[in-house]
């Protein structure tokens, strides 16, 4: 995806996933030897991440939610994403301002779900939306 100039550009530039059990620790990020994040290329200008913070009886809860969209329901997209459906992943999400969020943790993975649609009309877009969410007791690791 193309880099943009400025400091207030919306959208997600890239998403990378890794199974949570392949991460030894988050800070500094240390992976199981030989394991890497898998880059997921969704349709441009369809991804977003929405961070929230809310108080609870046990302290602040940091929430992260978002979506990625893939044009046309295709077997290769389903096969690519199948290992990450459910509570399996840690995500590295880079926004269009080059701010990177690492969400999830070993033993506390992000939940990913999918929903597809053929569309109802000729002009309606056919595709699969993958949604992600997590509520965690610590903020995302953020780098600029």
N, C-alpha and C positions, 0 to 999 in steps of 0.2 A: 504494500500500500504506500502511496505517495506521502512524503513528509510535507507538513504545512508550516508556514511561518506564523508567529504570533504566540500568544500565551493563553488563549481561551477558545480553543478549537474543540468541538464536541466529537464524540465517537471513540471507538476502539481501533487501534492500529494493528495489534496482534494479540493472539492468545496462545499460550503454551500449557500443556498438561503433562503431569507425571503422576503415577500411582503413588499414594501417600506413603506406602511401605518402602518405596525406593528413595525416600528422603531421610537422611540420618539426623540432620538438624537444620533449622532455618536461618540462624544468625550466628556465624556466617553460613550461607547456604552450602550444605554438604550433601552430595548424593551418594548412593550406593555405587561403588566402582562399576563402570561400564554402562550405567543408566543415564539417560538424558531426557530433557523435556521434549515433547512432541509438539511441533508447531501446527496449529489448526487454522486453516485459511478459509474464513467465511466470506460471504458477500460484503463488499465494501459498503460503508455507511449504514450497516444494520446492527452493529454490535454496540453494547453500552455496559457500563458498570455503575451501580448506584450504591455508594457507601452510606450507612446510617450509624448513629450512635444513640443509644437509649439507656436510661437508668433502670436498674432492677434491684431487688433485695440483695443480690450478690455482687453488685457493682455494675460498671458500664458494660453493655453488650454491644459489640461492633458487628454490624450486619453488612453483608455484601451480596448484591443481587445483580443479575444482568441477563442478557440474551445474545445469541449469535444466530444468524440466519443463513441457510444454504439454499440457493436457488435450485429448484427442481428436486423432487424426491428421487434419490439415486442410491443404488446398492453400494457404491464405493463410499459415499458419505456415511451411510448406516454402518458399514464395516469399520470405517475409521473411528467412529465415535462409540461403537458398541462397548469396548473395554472401559469406557469412562462413565457410562450410565450408572446412576446410583451414587452411593457414597464411596468413591474410590480415589478421588484426585486432589492434588494441590495444583493451583492455577497461578500462572504468571501472566498478568494482563497489562498490556502497555496501551495507554491512551494516546490520542493524537498530539498531545503536548509532550510526549516522551516520558511521562510519569508512569512508573511500573509499580503495580500492586502484586504482592505475593499473598494469596489467601489460602486458608486451610493450613493444616499441620499434620505431622505424623500422628496417627491415631485420632485425628479430627478432620476428616476430609470434607471437601465441598460436595454438595449434592447436585448432580446434573440430571435433568429430565429432558425428554424430547416430545414434540408434537408436530405432526405434519399435516398438510392440507393440499388437496389437488386444486383448491379454489372453486368457487361456485359459478363463475362466469368465464367467458373467453379471455377477458382482459385481467382476470385476477391472477396473482402470482402463485405458482405452485412451488412448494418448498418445505423444508424442515427447520423448525426453530428449536434450538437447544437453550434451555434456561439453566442458570446456575444460582445457587444460594448457599449461604452459610451465616450462622450467628456464632461468634466466637468471643472468648473472654479477653482477647488481646487484639490490638489493632493490626491491620495488615502491615507487612514490611513494605515500605514505600521508598523508592529511589527516583530521583529526577535526573 
